[in-house]
Amino acid sequence: MKKLAIALISFAAILPMVGCDNQGPAEKAGERIDEAVDDASDAVEDAGDEVEDAMDGH
């Protein structure tokens, strides 16, 4: 779980350096990366909720 969090933070730190001034393919790639990071963040949050729910049941 920590490795995924570190990876997400790394992606978030790199995103501003992805040439935001450039239009076209680079901008589209940056948007795809943003979406992937958001999806991964949501998955981590969902997994945490599932673990919390499982612990509440015991």
C-alpha positions in Angstrom: 0.0 0.0 0.0 2.9 2.4 0.8 4.5 1.7 -2.5 1.4 2.6 -4.4 1.0 5.8 -2.3 4.7 6.7 -3.1 4.1 6.0 -6.8 1.0 8.3 -6.8 2.9 11.1 -5.1 5.7 10.7 -7.5 3.4 11.0 -10.5 1.7 14.0 -8.9 5.2 15.6 -8.5 6.2 14.9 -12.1 3.0 16.1 -13.7 3.8 19.9 -13.5 7.1 19.2 -15.3 5.3 17.6 -18.3 5.4 20.7 -20.4 1.9 22.1 -19.7 2.5 24.9 -22.2 2.7 22.4 -25.1 -0.5 21.7 -27.0 -1.3 18.5 -28.8 0.0 14.9 -28.0 1.9 15.9 -24.9 -1.1 17.6 -23.4 -3.3 14.6 -24.2 -0.7 12.3 -22.6 -0.7 14.5 -19.5 -4.4 14.3 -19.3 -4.3 10.5 -19.6 -1.7 10.4 -16.8 -4.0 12.6 -14.6 -6.9 10.2 -15.2 -4.8 7.2 -14.4 -3.6 8.7 -11.2 -7.1 9.7 -10.2 -8.3 6.1 -11.0 -5.4 4.6 -9.0 -6.2 7.0 -6.1 -9.9 5.9 -6.2 -8.9 2.3 -6.2 -6.6 2.8 -3.1 -9.4 4.6 -1.3 -11.9 1.8 -2.2 -9.5 -0.8 -1.0 -9.0 1.0 2.3 -12.7 1.2 2.7 -13.0 -2.5 2.1 -10.3 -3.2 4.7 -12.0 -1.0 7.2 -15.4 -2.7 6.6 -13.8 -6.1 7.0 -12.2 -5.1 10.3 -15.5 -3.7 11.5 -17.1 -7.1 10.9 -14.6 -8.9 13.2 
